[in-house]
Amino acid sequence: MASTMEKDAAKVELEAEVQRLQSELDALKDQFAARLSALESKLPATGTPAEEQVSGETLAIIAVAVTAFLGKKVRIRSAHLLPSGNTWGQAGRAIVQASHNLNR
């Protein structure tokens, strides 16, 4: 019977340890959430910043250049800047463009 009591005592100790660890984990999660929200508040607002929007003057210049190239009036329906952070994509585009035969 003593071994049963020892097992029960060990079980109670383990349950107390699990409970303590769970409360520590909950406290760490709360701290992490607070730090994350503080960092997110420092980030700029989402959306397209004004400096990344294509200006009307730039759109007009593009329209004139394309009109001159094609020989007929064009209308630009939409234009946006591409993000420049993808170096793999830039390298791929450079390879494709370099592979074209320009001697006509």
KANORDA-V156826 format. One record per residue. N is the residue number from 1. RES is the residue in one small letter. SS is DSSP state (H for helix, E for strand, L for the rest). PHI is phi in whole degrees, 0 to 359 (999 if undefined). PSI is psi in whole degrees, 0 to 359 (none if undefined). Layout:
n->{N	N}
res->{RES	RES}
ss->{SS	SS}
phi->{PHI	PHI}
psi->{PSI	PSI}
This chain:
n->{1	2	3	4	5	6	7	8	9	10	11	12	13	14	15	16	17	18	19	20	21	22	23	24	25	26	27	28	29	30	31	32	33	34	35	36	37	38	39	40	41	42	43	44	45	46	47	48	49	50	51	52	53	54	55	56	57	58	59	60	61	62	63	64	65	66	67	68	69	70	71	72	73	74	75	76	77	78	79	80	81	82	83	84	85	86	87	88	89	90	91	92	93	94	95	96	97	98	99	100	101	102	103	104}
res->{m	a	s	t	m	e	k	d	a	a	k	v	e	l	e	a	e	v	q	r	l	q	s	e	l	d	a	l	k	d	q	f	a	a	r	l	s	a	l	e	s	k	l	p	a	t	g	t	p	a	e	e	q	v	s	g	e	t	l	a	i	i	a	v	a	v	t	a	f	l	g	k	k	v	r	i	r	s	a	h	l	l	p	s	g	n	t	w	g	q	a	g	r	a	i	v	q	a	s	h	n	l	n	r}
ss->{L	H	H	H	H	H	H	H	H	H	H	H	H	H	H	H	H	H	H	H	H	H	H	H	H	H	H	H	H	H	H	H	H	H	H	H	H	H	H	H	H	H	L	L	L	L	L	L	L	H	H	H	L	L	L	H	H	H	H	H	H	H	H	H	H	H	H	H	H	H	L	L	L	L	L	L	L	L	L	L	L	L	L	L	L	L	H	H	H	H	H	H	H	H	H	H	H	H	H	L	L	L	L	L}
phi->{999	294	292	293	293	294	295	296	294	295	295	296	297	296	296	295	295	297	297	297	295	295	292	297	297	298	296	295	296	295	298	297	297	294	294	295	293	294	291	295	291	276	288	293	296	287	112	274	295	299	287	263	279	281	285	297	297	296	298	296	296	297	298	295	295	291	299	295	289	275	83	216	294	240	233	278	271	203	204	209	280	271	294	261	278	266	289	295	295	297	296	296	296	296	294	296	294	289	279	286	276	266	275	256}
psi->{333	325	328	319	322	320	319	320	319	322	318	318	316	319	321	319	318	319	318	315	323	319	323	317	317	319	318	321	320	317	317	316	321	316	321	316	327	319	320	328	337	346	150	158	148	164	177	118	157	325	346	356	147	125	160	324	317	318	319	318	318	317	318	318	317	322	317	322	315	337	9	154	136	160	122	122	324	154	140	156	142	143	143	10	350	92	329	318	319	318	319	317	321	320	316	315	324	338	348	141	112	355	101	none}
